[in-house]
Amino acid sequence: MQPKDYILDRIEGEYAYIQDENGEELFIAMYLLPPNTDVGSKLHYEMLTEFGASPIHRLSFLKKFFGEK
C-alpha cells in the first residue's frame, strides 16, 4: 500500500475528520495527530503501513484504512 495524503477537514470535540484525495472521510482521535495540527493541515500517513497497527486502533478504522471488507 502506498502512503496516503489527507486534509484535516474539521474537528469535533476529541475527533478529527480527515479526507483523502478522493473525498472519502475518516475520523481519528485528535491525540493521534501531530501537535498544533489544525483545520486545513495536510497529513501524510505511511506509518501504519510501515509499522503496523497498535492495540489502540479500532478494527473499523483499520479495515477502512487498508481497504479490507
Secondary structure, DSSP 8 states (H G I E B T S, - for coil): ---EEEEEEEEETTEEEEEETT--EEEEEGGGS-TT--TT-EEEE-HHHHH---TTS-HHHHHHHHT--
